[in-house]
């Protein structure tokens, strides 16, 4: 793999762990005016730009990271190889998650930051112009 090779990333999502998803929705949607583009029940995703999103996930567990940086790409397997080649700790092979309708894996960087690489099952995410439909 060439180090300076341009890689395909379709979008990015920064997920925040929140205690009350309805309170967070009131803040981000009603208060700040962000557009809700996907409601997954326990997680909601708001659009920041054409390719950048903010997600909030209601979680009670204190052992998980408060912030997750998510790379959205059609090439999850390629990114898995890239992360493992770089020596990142990964949580297993890429896999389907039916609860959130995604194909994904998690990795940690050298400082322990949590990074998720995912592809949405919904084909709208492959084309940013269709995301709000």
HELIX and SHEET records of a PDB file:
HELIX    1   1 UNK A   21  UNK A   25  1                                   5    
HELIX    2   2 UNK A   26  UNK A   31  3                                   6    
HELIX    3   3 UNK A   76  UNK A   85  1                                  10    
HELIX    4   4 UNK A  123  UNK A  126  5                                   4    
HELIX    5   5 UNK A  128  UNK A  130  5                                   3    
SHEET    1   A 8 UNK A  35  UNK A  39  0                                        
SHEET    2   A 8 UNK A  43  UNK A  47 -1                                        
SHEET    3   A 8 UNK A  52  UNK A  58 -1                                        
SHEET    4   A 8 UNK A  11  UNK A  18  1                                        
SHEET    5   A 8 UNK A  67  UNK A  72 -1                                        
SHEET    6   A 8 UNK A 114  UNK A 120  1                                        
SHEET    7   A 8 UNK A 102  UNK A 108 -1                                        
SHEET    8   A 8 UNK A  89  UNK A  90 -1                                        
SHEET    1   B 8 UNK A  35  UNK A  39  0                                        
SHEET    2   B 8 UNK A  43  UNK A  47 -1                                        
SHEET    3   B 8 UNK A  52  UNK A  58 -1                                        
SHEET    4   B 8 UNK A  11  UNK A  18  1                                        
SHEET    5   B 8 UNK A  67  UNK A  72 -1                                        
SHEET    6   B 8 UNK A 114  UNK A 120  1                                        
SHEET    7   B 8 UNK A 102  UNK A 108 -1                                        
SHEET    8   B 8 UNK A  95  UNK A  97 -1                                        
END                                                                             
